[in-house]
Amino acid sequence: MSTSPSPKNEALYGQPAQLPADAIGPKMARLRREHHRHLGNGWCTRPPELDCAFESICETCTFFQTSIEFRPTLQAQRDDATAKHQDHREKLFGSLLARLDQDAS
């Protein structure tokens, strides 16, 4: 009877350890600290201990942040507001787009 490990066992022991699904690395930990809620067109930077009861006014909140990667979404939202003659929404998304363009230059 042999006491050496089988080839299947050897293959398992030779693989690098995998992190559990709920483990986060340093970059994700920083992102969660700084931006605790991901939105469709940006992030909410409101500290988690400050509760928020609103779900649809994020773009007007001082904790709302967006970046150039969300430009297509913001453009689509502005275009939708324009098509529906929703002047307030059109101005809101237009100002967010203008801010992105200003930050990019």
PDB file as gemmi writes it, atoms N, CA and C in Angstrom:
CRYST1    1.000    1.000    1.000  90.00  90.00  90.00 P 1                      
ATOM      1  N   MET A   1       0.842  -1.169   0.000  1.00  0.00           N  
ATOM      2  CA  MET A   1       0.000   0.000   0.000  1.00  0.00           C  
ATOM      3  C   MET A   1       0.895   1.242   0.000  1.00  0.00           C  
ATOM      4  N   SER A   2       0.628   2.169  -0.915  1.00  0.00           N  
ATOM      5  CA  SER A   2       1.444   3.367  -1.048  1.00  0.00           C  
ATOM      6  C   SER A   2       0.871   4.503  -0.200  1.00  0.00           C  
ATOM      7  N   THR A   3       1.741   5.299   0.389  1.00  0.00           N  
ATOM      8  CA  THR A   3       1.293   6.433   1.199  1.00  0.00           C  
ATOM      9  C   THR A   3       1.494   7.761   0.471  1.00  0.00           C  
ATOM     10  N   SER A   4       1.921   7.719  -0.772  1.00  0.00           N  
ATOM     11  CA  SER A   4       2.103   8.978  -1.504  1.00  0.00           C  
ATOM     12  C   SER A   4       0.750   9.498  -1.982  1.00  0.00           C  
ATOM     13  N   PRO A   5       0.614  10.825  -2.069  1.00  0.00           N  
ATOM     14  CA  PRO A   5      -0.656  11.415  -2.486  1.00  0.00           C  
ATOM     15  C   PRO A   5      -0.986  11.069  -3.930  1.00  0.00           C  
ATOM     16  N   SER A   6      -2.261  11.021  -4.216  1.00  0.00           N  
ATOM     17  CA  SER A   6      -2.697  10.716  -5.576  1.00  0.00           C  
ATOM     18  C   SER A   6      -2.458  11.935  -6.466  1.00  0.00           C  
ATOM     19  N   PRO A   7      -2.413  11.732  -7.776  1.00  0.00           N  
ATOM     20  CA  PRO A   7      -2.219  12.878  -8.685  1.00  0.00           C  
ATOM     21  C   PRO A   7      -3.318  13.942  -8.526  1.00  0.00           C  
ATOM     22  N   LYS A   8      -4.554  13.521  -8.234  1.00  0.00           N  
ATOM     23  CA  LYS A   8      -5.634  14.493  -8.046  1.00  0.00           C  
ATOM     24  C   LYS A   8      -5.370  15.355  -6.811  1.00  0.00           C  
ATOM     25  N   ASN A   9      -4.945  14.740  -5.729  1.00  0.00           N  
ATOM     26  CA  ASN A   9      -4.625  15.494  -4.519  1.00  0.00           C  
ATOM     27  C   ASN A   9      -3.455  16.437  -4.766  1.00  0.00           C  
ATOM     28  N   GLU A  10      -2.442  15.959  -5.458  1.00  0.00           N  
ATOM     29  CA  GLU A  10      -1.293  16.804  -5.769  1.00  0.00           C  
ATOM     30  C   GLU A  10      -1.733  18.033  -6.568  1.00  0.00           C  
ATOM     31  N   ALA A  11      -2.637  17.843  -7.522  1.00  0.00           N  
ATOM     32  CA  ALA A  11      -3.126  18.953  -8.342  1.00  0.00           C  
ATOM     33  C   ALA A  11      -3.863  19.980  -7.480  1.00  0.00           C  
ATOM     34  N   LEU A  12      -4.655  19.514  -6.519  1.00  0.00           N  
ATOM     35  CA  LEU A  12      -5.387  20.433  -5.645  1.00  0.00           C  
ATOM     36  C   LEU A  12      -4.443  21.223  -4.753  1.00  0.00           C  
ATOM     37  N   TYR A  13      -3.455  20.567  -4.200  1.00  0.00           N  
ATOM     38  CA  TYR A  13      -2.517  21.244  -3.314  1.00  0.00           C  
ATOM     39  C   TYR A  13      -1.611  22.204  -4.065  1.00  0.00           C  
ATOM     40  N   GLY A  14      -1.414  21.995  -5.344  1.00  0.00           N  
ATOM     41  CA  GLY A  14      -0.532  22.849  -6.125  1.00  0.00           C  
ATOM     42  C   GLY A  14      -1.186  24.130  -6.602  1.00  0.00           C  
ATOM     43  N   GLN A  15      -2.492  24.280  -6.442  1.00  0.00           N  
ATOM     44  CA  GLN A  15      -3.187  25.477  -6.921  1.00  0.00           C  
ATOM     45  C   GLN A  15      -3.092  26.601  -5.892  1.00  0.00           C  
ATOM     46  N   PRO A  16      -3.056  27.842  -6.385  1.00  0.00           N  
ATOM     47  CA  PRO A  16      -3.027  28.965  -5.436  1.00  0.00           C  
ATOM     48  C   PRO A  16      -4.337  29.046  -4.653  1.00  0.00           C  
ATOM     49  N   ALA A  17      -4.238  29.516  -3.437  1.00  0.00           N  
ATOM     50  CA  ALA A  17      -5.431  29.649  -2.598  1.00  0.00           C  
ATOM     51  C   ALA A  17      -6.371  30.688  -3.201  1.00  0.00           C  
ATOM     52  N   GLN A  18      -7.674  30.422  -3.132  1.00  0.00           N  
ATOM     53  CA  GLN A  18      -8.661  31.363  -3.649  1.00  0.00           C  
ATOM     54  C   GLN A  18      -9.302  32.101  -2.484  1.00  0.00           C  
ATOM     55  N   LEU A  19      -9.538  33.388  -2.716  1.00  0.00           N  
ATOM     56  CA  LEU A  19     -10.201  34.187  -1.693  1.00  0.00           C  
ATOM     57  C   LEU A  19     -11.683  33.845  -1.640  1.00  0.00           C  
ATOM     58  N   PRO A  20     -12.288  33.955  -0.484  1.00  0.00           N  
ATOM     59  CA  PRO A  20     -13.733  33.760  -0.405  1.00  0.00           C  
ATOM     60  C   PRO A  20     -14.452  34.831  -1.223  1.00  0.00           C  
ATOM     61  N   ALA A  21     -15.665  34.545  -1.658  1.00  0.00           N  
ATOM     62  CA  ALA A  21     -16.422  35.458  -2.512  1.00  0.00           C  
ATOM     63  C   ALA A  21     -16.652  36.819  -1.860  1.00  0.00           C  
ATOM     64  N   ASP A  22     -16.719  36.868  -0.538  1.00  0.00           N  
ATOM     65  CA  ASP A  22     -16.988  38.139   0.136  1.00  0.00           C  
ATOM     66  C   ASP A  22     -15.722  38.903   0.525  1.00  0.00           C  
ATOM     67  N   ALA A  23     -14.557  38.400   0.148  1.00  0.00           N  
ATOM     68  CA  ALA A  23     -13.304  39.089   0.459  1.00  0.00           C  
ATOM     69  C   ALA A  23     -13.129  40.271  -0.482  1.00  0.00           C  
ATOM     70  N   ILE A  24     -12.569  41.365   0.027  1.00  0.00           N  
ATOM     71  CA  ILE A  24     -12.311  42.527  -0.816  1.00  0.00           C  
ATOM     72  C   ILE A  24     -10.856  42.931  -0.686  1.00  0.00           C  
ATOM     73  N   GLY A  25     -10.295  43.409  -1.767  1.00  0.00           N  
ATOM     74  CA  GLY A  25      -8.920  43.865  -1.766  1.00  0.00           C  
ATOM     75  C   GLY A  25      -8.825  45.326  -1.364  1.00  0.00           C  
ATOM     76  N   PRO A  26      -7.622  45.875  -1.328  1.00  0.00           N  
ATOM     77  CA  PRO A  26      -7.443  47.256  -0.876  1.00  0.00           C  
ATOM     78  C   PRO A  26      -8.136  48.287  -1.771  1.00  0.00           C  
ATOM     79  N   LYS A  27      -8.170  48.061  -3.087  1.00  0.00           N  
ATOM     80  CA  LYS A  27      -8.819  49.021  -3.983  1.00  0.00           C  
ATOM     81  C   LYS A  27     -10.332  49.020  -3.774  1.00  0.00           C  
ATOM     82  N   MET A  28     -10.917  47.843  -3.621  1.00  0.00           N  
ATOM     83  CA  MET A  28     -12.363  47.765  -3.393  1.00  0.00           C  
ATOM     84  C   MET A  28     -12.712  48.324  -2.014  1.00  0.00           C  
ATOM     85  N   ALA A  29     -11.868  48.088  -1.026  1.00  0.00           N  
ATOM     86  CA  ALA A  29     -12.120  48.638   0.312  1.00  0.00           C  
ATOM     87  C   ALA A  29     -12.123  50.162   0.257  1.00  0.00           C  
ATOM     88  N   ARG A  30     -11.184  50.761  -0.473  1.00  0.00           N  
ATOM     89  CA  ARG A  30     -11.142  52.220  -0.620  1.00  0.00           C  
ATOM     90  C   ARG A  30     -12.393  52.716  -1.342  1.00  0.00           C  
ATOM     91  N   LEU A  31     -12.778  52.038  -2.406  1.00  0.00           N  
ATOM     92  CA  LEU A  31     -13.978  52.434  -3.146  1.00  0.00           C  
ATOM     93  C   LEU A  31     -15.204  52.391  -2.249  1.00  0.00           C  
ATOM     94  N   ARG A  32     -15.331  51.366  -1.436  1.00  0.00           N  
ATOM     95  CA  ARG A  32     -16.476  51.260  -0.524  1.00  0.00           C  
ATOM     96  C   ARG A  32     -16.448  52.330   0.557  1.00  0.00           C  
ATOM     97  N   ARG A  33     -15.241  52.709   1.004  1.00  0.00           N  
ATOM     98  CA  ARG A  33     -15.145  53.776   2.005  1.00  0.00           C  
ATOM     99  C   ARG A  33     -15.562  55.110   1.415  1.00  0.00           C  
ATOM    100  N   GLU A  34     -15.141  55.379   0.192  1.00  0.00           N  
ATOM    101  CA  GLU A  34     -15.377  56.682  -0.414  1.00  0.00           C  
ATOM    102  C   GLU A  34     -16.719  56.786  -1.124  1.00  0.00           C  
ATOM    103  N   HIS A  35     -17.194  55.715  -1.711  1.00  0.00           N  
ATOM    104  CA  HIS A  35     -18.423  55.716  -2.500  1.00  0.00           C  
ATOM    105  C   HIS A  35     -19.253  54.519  -2.057  1.00  0.00           C  
ATOM    106  N   HIS A  36     -20.100  54.717  -1.081  1.00  0.00           N  
ATOM    107  CA  HIS A  36     -20.763  53.545  -0.522  1.00  0.00           C  
ATOM    108  C   HIS A  36     -21.967  53.072  -1.321  1.00  0.00           C  
ATOM    109  N   ARG A  37     -22.424  53.850  -2.291  1.00  0.00           N  
ATOM    110  CA  ARG A  37     -23.592  53.414  -3.058  1.00  0.00           C  
ATOM    111  C   ARG A  37     -23.383  53.753  -4.527  1.00  0.00           C  
ATOM    112  N   HIS A  38     -23.335  52.735  -5.372  1.00  0.00           N  
ATOM    113  CA  HIS A  38     -23.153  52.939  -6.797  1.00  0.00           C  
ATOM    114  C   HIS A  38     -24.506  53.207  -7.432  1.00  0.00           C  
ATOM    115  N   LEU A  39     -24.579  54.273  -8.206  1.00  0.00           N  
ATOM    116  CA  LEU A  39     -25.803  54.648  -8.884  1.00  0.00           C  
ATOM    117  C   LEU A  39     -25.648  54.385 -10.380  1.00  0.00           C  
ATOM    118  N   GLY A  40     -26.708  54.534 -11.121  1.00  0.00           N  
ATOM    119  CA  GLY A  40     -26.655  54.293 -12.563  1.00  0.00           C  
ATOM    120  C   GLY A  40     -25.818  55.305 -13.320  1.00  0.00           C  
ATOM    121  N   ASN A  41     -25.597  56.471 -12.742  1.00  0.00           N  
ATOM    122  CA  ASN A  41     -24.848  57.507 -13.443  1.00  0.00           C  
ATOM    123  C   ASN A  41     -23.844  58.214 -12.537  1.00  0.00           C  
ATOM    124  N   GLY A  42     -23.396  57.549 -11.500  1.00  0.00           N  
ATOM    125  CA  GLY A  42     -22.415  58.115 -10.585  1.00  0.00           C  
ATOM    126  C   GLY A  42     -22.375  57.361  -9.273  1.00  0.00           C  
ATOM    127  N   TRP A  43     -21.952  58.059  -8.215  1.00  0.00           N  
ATOM    128  CA  TRP A  43     -21.850  57.454  -6.897  1.00  0.00           C  
ATOM    129  C   TRP A  43     -22.443  58.368  -5.845  1.00  0.00           C  
ATOM    130  N   CYS A  44     -22.926  57.768  -4.782  1.00  0.00           N  
ATOM    131  CA  CYS A  44     -23.338  58.517  -3.604  1.00  0.00           C  
ATOM    132  C   CYS A  44     -22.173  58.459  -2.623  1.00  0.00           C  
ATOM    133  N   THR A  45     -21.688  59.611  -2.220  1.00  0.00           N  
ATOM    134  CA  THR A  45     -20.567  59.654  -1.284  1.00  0.00           C  
ATOM    135  C   THR A  45     -21.030  59.979   0.136  1.00  0.00           C  
ATOM    136  N   ARG A  46     -22.344  59.969   0.343  1.00  0.00           N  
ATOM    137  CA  ARG A  46     -22.883  60.212   1.681  1.00  0.00           C  
ATOM    138  C   ARG A  46     -22.338  59.147   2.626  1.00  0.00           C  
ATOM    139  N   PRO A  47     -21.793  59.548   3.759  1.00  0.00           N  
ATOM    140  CA  PRO A  47     -21.298  58.542   4.713  1.00  0.00           C  
ATOM    141  C   PRO A  47     -22.417  57.568   5.103  1.00  0.00           C  
ATOM    142  N   PRO A  48     -22.108  56.287   5.184  1.00  0.00           N  
ATOM    143  CA  PRO A  48     -23.146  55.291   5.489  1.00  0.00           C  
ATOM    144  C   PRO A  48     -23.919  55.575   6.769  1.00  0.00           C  
ATOM    145  N   GLU A  49     -23.275  56.225   7.747  1.00  0.00           N  
ATOM    146  CA  GLU A  49     -23.981  56.494   8.999  1.00  0.00           C  
ATOM    147  C   GLU A  49     -25.027  57.602   8.863  1.00  0.00           C  
ATOM    148  N   LEU A  50     -24.984  58.367   7.761  1.00  0.00           N  
ATOM    149  CA  LEU A  50     -26.012  59.371   7.490  1.00  0.00           C  
ATOM    150  C   LEU A  50     -27.054  58.744   6.578  1.00  0.00           C  
ATOM    151  N   ASP A  51     -28.135  58.342   7.121  1.00  0.00           N  
ATOM    152  CA  ASP A  51     -29.158  57.660   6.349  1.00  0.00           C  
ATOM    153  C   ASP A  51     -29.767  58.592   5.310  1.00  0.00           C  
ATOM    154  N   CYS A  52     -30.252  58.035   4.233  1.00  0.00           N  
ATOM    155  CA  CYS A  52     -30.892  58.812   3.172  1.00  0.00           C  
ATOM    156  C   CYS A  52     -32.213  58.145   2.828  1.00  0.00           C  
ATOM    157  N   ALA A  53     -33.280  58.924   2.874  1.00  0.00           N  
ATOM    158  CA  ALA A  53     -34.608  58.391   2.590  1.00  0.00           C  
ATOM    159  C   ALA A  53     -35.013  58.605   1.135  1.00  0.00           C  
ATOM    160  N   PHE A  54     -34.193  59.300   0.358  1.00  0.00           N  
ATOM    161  CA  PHE A  54     -34.552  59.612  -1.022  1.00  0.00           C  
ATOM    162  C   PHE A  54     -33.999  58.564  -1.975  1.00  0.00           C  
ATOM    163  N   GLU A  55     -34.729  58.322  -3.043  1.00  0.00           N  
ATOM    164  CA  GLU A  55     -34.262  57.360  -4.024  1.00  0.00           C  
ATOM    165  C   GLU A  55     -34.208  57.923  -5.436  1.00  0.00           C  
ATOM    166  N   SER A  56     -34.709  59.118  -5.643  1.00  0.00           N  
ATOM    167  CA  SER A  56     -34.762  59.604  -7.010  1.00  0.00           C  
ATOM    168  C   SER A  56     -34.286  61.039  -7.192  1.00  0.00           C  
ATOM    169  N   ILE A  57     -33.607  61.604  -6.226  1.00  0.00           N  
ATOM    170  CA  ILE A  57     -33.113  62.973  -6.372  1.00  0.00           C  
ATOM    171  C   ILE A  57     -31.597  63.034  -6.235  1.00  0.00           C  
ATOM    172  N   CYS A  58     -30.938  61.929  -6.438  1.00  0.00           N  
ATOM    173  CA  CYS A  58     -29.501  61.852  -6.195  1.00  0.00           C  
ATOM    174  C   CYS A  58     -28.704  62.906  -6.958  1.00  0.00           C  
ATOM    175  N   GLU A  59     -29.058  63.175  -8.199  1.00  0.00           N  
ATOM    176  CA  GLU A  59     -28.280  64.095  -9.024  1.00  0.00           C  
ATOM    177  C   GLU A  59     -28.253  65.513  -8.468  1.00  0.00           C  
ATOM    178  N   THR A  60     -29.217  65.867  -7.607  1.00  0.00           N  
ATOM    179  CA  THR A  60     -29.242  67.211  -7.029  1.00  0.00           C  
ATOM    180  C   THR A  60     -28.642  67.243  -5.625  1.00  0.00           C  
ATOM    181  N   CYS A  61     -28.223  66.108  -5.117  1.00  0.00           N  
ATOM    182  CA  CYS A  61     -27.668  66.008  -3.762  1.00  0.00           C  
ATOM    183  C   CYS A  61     -26.192  66.402  -3.770  1.00  0.00           C  
ATOM    184  N   THR A  62     -25.745  67.041  -2.702  1.00  0.00           N  
ATOM    185  CA  THR A  62     -24.337  67.449  -2.623  1.00  0.00           C  
ATOM    186  C   THR A  62     -23.386  66.260  -2.505  1.00  0.00           C  
ATOM    187  N   PHE A  63     -23.902  65.098  -2.160  1.00  0.00           N  
ATOM    188  CA  PHE A  63     -23.054  63.905  -2.055  1.00  0.00           C  
ATOM    189  C   PHE A  63     -22.924  63.162  -3.383  1.00  0.00           C  
ATOM    190  N   PHE A  64     -23.658  63.596  -4.416  1.00  0.00           N  
ATOM    191  CA  PHE A  64     -23.609  62.930  -5.720  1.00  0.00           C  
ATOM    192  C   PHE A  64     -22.317  63.273  -6.441  1.00  0.00           C  
ATOM    193  N   GLN A  65     -21.664  62.257  -6.986  1.00  0.00           N  
ATOM    194  CA  GLN A  65     -20.473  62.446  -7.816  1.00  0.00           C  
ATOM    195  C   GLN A  65     -20.619  61.598  -9.059  1.00  0.00           C  
ATOM    196  N   THR A  66     -20.117  62.096 -10.149  1.00  0.00           N  
ATOM    197  CA  THR A  66     -20.124  61.336 -11.387  1.00  0.00           C  
ATOM    198  C   THR A  66     -18.773  61.500 -12.065  1.00  0.00           C  
ATOM    199  N   SER A  67     -18.566  60.771 -13.140  1.00  0.00           N  
ATOM    200  CA  SER A  67     -17.296  60.847 -13.861  1.00  0.00           C  
ATOM    201  C   SER A  67     -17.555  60.600 -15.336  1.00  0.00           C  
ATOM    202  N   ILE A  68     -16.532  60.787 -16.140  1.00  0.00           N  
ATOM    203  CA  ILE A  68     -16.645  60.713 -17.597  1.00  0.00           C  
ATOM    204  C   ILE A  68     -17.177  59.356 -18.065  1.00  0.00           C  
ATOM    205  N   GLU A  69     -16.959  58.308 -17.301  1.00  0.00           N  
ATOM    206  CA  GLU A  69     -17.447  56.993 -17.720  1.00  0.00           C  
ATOM    207  C   GLU A  69     -18.973  56.939 -17.784  1.00  0.00           C  
ATOM    208  N   PHE A  70     -19.643  57.856 -17.068  1.00  0.00           N  
ATOM    209  CA  PHE A  70     -21.104  57.892 -17.069  1.00  0.00           C  
ATOM    210  C   PHE A  70     -21.666  58.878 -18.091  1.00  0.00           C  
ATOM    211  N   ARG A  71     -20.805  59.481 -18.907  1.00  0.00           N  
ATOM    212  CA  ARG A  71     -21.262  60.474 -19.871  1.00  0.00           C  
ATOM    213  C   ARG A  71     -22.351  59.938 -20.808  1.00  0.00           C  
ATOM    214  N   PRO A  72     -22.205  58.732 -21.376  1.00  0.00           N  
ATOM    215  CA  PRO A  72     -23.271  58.231 -22.253  1.00  0.00           C  
ATOM    216  C   PRO A  72     -24.634  58.109 -21.548  1.00  0.00           C  
ATOM    217  N   THR A  73     -24.624  57.693 -20.293  1.00  0.00           N  
ATOM    218  CA  THR A  73     -25.874  57.567 -19.534  1.00  0.00           C  
ATOM    219  C   THR A  73     -26.479  58.935 -19.281  1.00  0.00           C  
ATOM    220  N   LEU A  74     -25.651  59.885 -18.862  1.00  0.00           N  
ATOM    221  CA  LEU A  74     -26.141  61.237 -18.606  1.00  0.00           C  
ATOM    222  C   LEU A  74     -26.666  61.881 -19.892  1.00  0.00           C  
ATOM    223  N   GLN A  75     -25.975  61.635 -21.009  1.00  0.00           N  
ATOM    224  CA  GLN A  75     -26.418  62.167 -22.298  1.00  0.00           C  
ATOM    225  C   GLN A  75     -27.781  61.581 -22.673  1.00  0.00           C  
ATOM    226  N   ALA A  76     -27.934  60.278 -22.475  1.00  0.00           N  
ATOM    227  CA  ALA A  76     -29.213  59.633 -22.776  1.00  0.00           C  
ATOM    228  C   ALA A  76     -30.325  60.178 -21.877  1.00  0.00           C  
ATOM    229  N   GLN A  77     -30.014  60.437 -20.624  1.00  0.00           N  
ATOM    230  CA  GLN A  77     -31.012  60.991 -19.714  1.00  0.00           C  
ATOM    231  C   GLN A  77     -31.407  62.407 -20.140  1.00  0.00           C  
ATOM    232  N   ARG A  78     -30.423  63.196 -20.554  1.00  0.00           N  
ATOM    233  CA  ARG A  78     -30.751  64.546 -21.026  1.00  0.00           C  
ATOM    234  C   ARG A  78     -31.576  64.497 -22.304  1.00  0.00           C  
ATOM    235  N   ASP A  79     -31.202  63.617 -23.230  1.00  0.00           N  
ATOM    236  CA  ASP A  79     -31.945  63.486 -24.477  1.00  0.00           C  
ATOM    237  C   ASP A  79     -33.383  63.042 -24.219  1.00  0.00           C  
ATOM    238  N   ASP A  80     -33.566  62.137 -23.273  1.00  0.00           N  
ATOM    239  CA  ASP A  80     -34.909  61.685 -22.906  1.00  0.00           C  
ATOM    240  C   ASP A  80     -35.729  62.840 -22.335  1.00  0.00           C  
ATOM    241  N   ALA A  81     -35.113  63.636 -21.484  1.00  0.00           N  
ATOM    242  CA  ALA A  81     -35.812  64.788 -20.901  1.00  0.00           C  
ATOM    243  C   ALA A  81     -36.182  65.803 -21.983  1.00  0.00           C  
ATOM    244  N   THR A  82     -35.278  66.013 -22.940  1.00  0.00           N  
ATOM    245  CA  THR A  82     -35.551  66.938 -24.038  1.00  0.00           C  
ATOM    246  C   THR A  82     -36.734  66.453 -24.863  1.00  0.00           C  
ATOM    247  N   ALA A  83     -36.736  65.166 -25.193  1.00  0.00           N  
ATOM    248  CA  ALA A  83     -37.821  64.598 -25.999  1.00  0.00           C  
ATOM    249  C   ALA A  83     -39.168  64.687 -25.293  1.00  0.00           C  
ATOM    250  N   LYS A  84     -39.147  64.625 -23.971  1.00  0.00           N  
ATOM    251  CA  LYS A  84     -40.388  64.666 -23.192  1.00  0.00           C  
ATOM    252  C   LYS A  84     -40.723  66.076 -22.709  1.00  0.00           C  
ATOM    253  N   HIS A  85     -39.947  67.068 -23.162  1.00  0.00           N  
ATOM    254  CA  HIS A  85     -40.159  68.475 -22.792  1.00  0.00           C  
ATOM    255  C   HIS A  85     -40.148  68.667 -21.273  1.00  0.00           C  
ATOM    256  N   GLN A  86     -39.238  67.959 -20.616  1.00  0.00           N  
ATOM    257  CA  GLN A  86     -39.075  68.079 -19.168  1.00  0.00           C  
ATOM    258  C   GLN A  86     -37.896  69.017 -18.916  1.00  0.00           C  
ATOM    259  N   ASP A  87     -38.185  70.309 -18.929  1.00  0.00           N  
ATOM    260  CA  ASP A  87     -37.149  71.338 -18.873  1.00  0.00           C  
ATOM    261  C   ASP A  87     -36.246  71.214 -17.652  1.00  0.00           C  
ATOM    262  N   HIS A  88     -36.829  70.944 -16.493  1.00  0.00           N  
ATOM    263  CA  HIS A  88     -36.021  70.842 -15.272  1.00  0.00           C  
ATOM    264  C   HIS A  88     -35.008  69.701 -15.380  1.00  0.00           C  
ATOM    265  N   ARG A  89     -35.454  68.533 -15.823  1.00  0.00           N  
ATOM    266  CA  ARG A  89     -34.539  67.391 -15.979  1.00  0.00           C  
ATOM    267  C   ARG A  89     -33.500  67.679 -17.056  1.00  0.00           C  
ATOM    268  N   GLU A  90     -33.915  68.320 -18.143  1.00  0.00           N  
ATOM    269  CA  GLU A  90     -32.985  68.642 -19.218  1.00  0.00           C  
ATOM    270  C   GLU A  90     -31.871  69.560 -18.711  1.00  0.00           C  
ATOM    271  N   LYS A  91     -32.218  70.564 -17.939  1.00  0.00           N  
ATOM    272  CA  LYS A  91     -31.211  71.469 -17.375  1.00  0.00           C  
ATOM    273  C   LYS A  91     -30.298  70.750 -16.383  1.00  0.00           C  
ATOM    274  N   LEU A  92     -30.896  69.890 -15.558  1.00  0.00           N  
ATOM    275  CA  LEU A  92     -30.117  69.143 -14.572  1.00  0.00           C  
ATOM    276  C   LEU A  92     -29.046  68.300 -15.243  1.00  0.00           C  
ATOM    277  N   PHE A  93     -29.461  67.467 -16.207  1.00  0.00           N  
ATOM    278  CA  PHE A  93     -28.488  66.595 -16.863  1.00  0.00           C  
ATOM    279  C   PHE A  93     -27.547  67.393 -17.761  1.00  0.00           C  
ATOM    280  N   GLY A  94     -28.036  68.494 -18.316  1.00  0.00           N  
ATOM    281  CA  GLY A  94     -27.161  69.368 -19.094  1.00  0.00           C  
ATOM    282  C   GLY A  94     -26.060  69.969 -18.242  1.00  0.00           C  
ATOM    283  N   SER A  95     -26.397  70.357 -17.019  1.00  0.00           N  
ATOM    284  CA  SER A  95     -25.375  70.933 -16.133  1.00  0.00           C  
ATOM    285  C   SER A  95     -24.367  69.870 -15.698  1.00  0.00           C  
ATOM    286  N   LEU A  96     -24.817  68.644 -15.481  1.00  0.00           N  
ATOM    287  CA  LEU A  96     -23.879  67.568 -15.132  1.00  0.00           C  
ATOM    288  C   LEU A  96     -22.931  67.285 -16.299  1.00  0.00           C  
ATOM    289  N   LEU A  97     -23.473  67.284 -17.521  1.00  0.00           N  
ATOM    290  CA  LEU A  97     -22.634  67.072 -18.703  1.00  0.00           C  
ATOM    291  C   LEU A  97     -21.633  68.219 -18.865  1.00  0.00           C  
ATOM    292  N   ALA A  98     -22.087  69.439 -18.641  1.00  0.00           N  
ATOM    293  CA  ALA A  98     -21.186  70.596 -18.762  1.00  0.00           C  
ATOM    294  C   ALA A  98     -20.070  70.508 -17.731  1.00  0.00           C  
ATOM    295  N   ARG A  99     -20.389  70.066 -16.525  1.00  0.00           N  
ATOM    296  CA  ARG A  99     -19.370  69.917 -15.486  1.00  0.00           C  
ATOM    297  C   ARG A  99     -18.335  68.848 -15.891  1.00  0.00           C  
ATOM    298  N   LEU A 100     -18.824  67.745 -16.469  1.00  0.00           N  
ATOM    299  CA  LEU A 100     -17.888  66.710 -16.932  1.00  0.00           C  
ATOM    300  C   LEU A 100     -16.975  67.252 -18.018  1.00  0.00           C  
ATOM    301  N   ASP A 101     -17.569  68.016 -18.962  1.00  0.00           N  
ATOM    302  CA  ASP A 101     -16.769  68.571 -20.044  1.00  0.00           C  
ATOM    303  C   ASP A 101     -15.736  69.563 -19.515  1.00  0.00           C  
ATOM    304  N   GLN A 102     -16.136  70.339 -18.526  1.00  0.00           N  
ATOM    305  CA  GLN A 102     -15.230  71.327 -17.925  1.00  0.00           C  
ATOM    306  C   GLN A 102     -14.088  70.612 -17.193  1.00  0.00           C  
ATOM    307  N   ASP A 103     -14.430  69.546 -16.457  1.00  0.00           N  
ATOM    308  CA  ASP A 103     -13.401  68.793 -15.728  1.00  0.00           C  
ATOM    309  C   ASP A 103     -12.421  68.111 -16.688  1.00  0.00           C  
ATOM    310  N   ALA A 104     -12.907  67.719 -17.876  1.00  0.00           N  
ATOM    311  CA  ALA A 104     -12.070  67.013 -18.834  1.00  0.00           C  
ATOM    312  C   ALA A 104     -11.095  67.951 -19.532  1.00  0.00           C  
ATOM    313  N   SER A 105     -11.412  69.244 -19.567  1.00  0.00           N  
ATOM    314  CA  SER A 105     -10.531  70.189 -20.287  1.00  0.00           C  
ATOM    315  C   SER A 105      -9.493  70.813 -19.383  1.00  0.00           C  
TER     316      SER A 105                                                      
END                                                                             
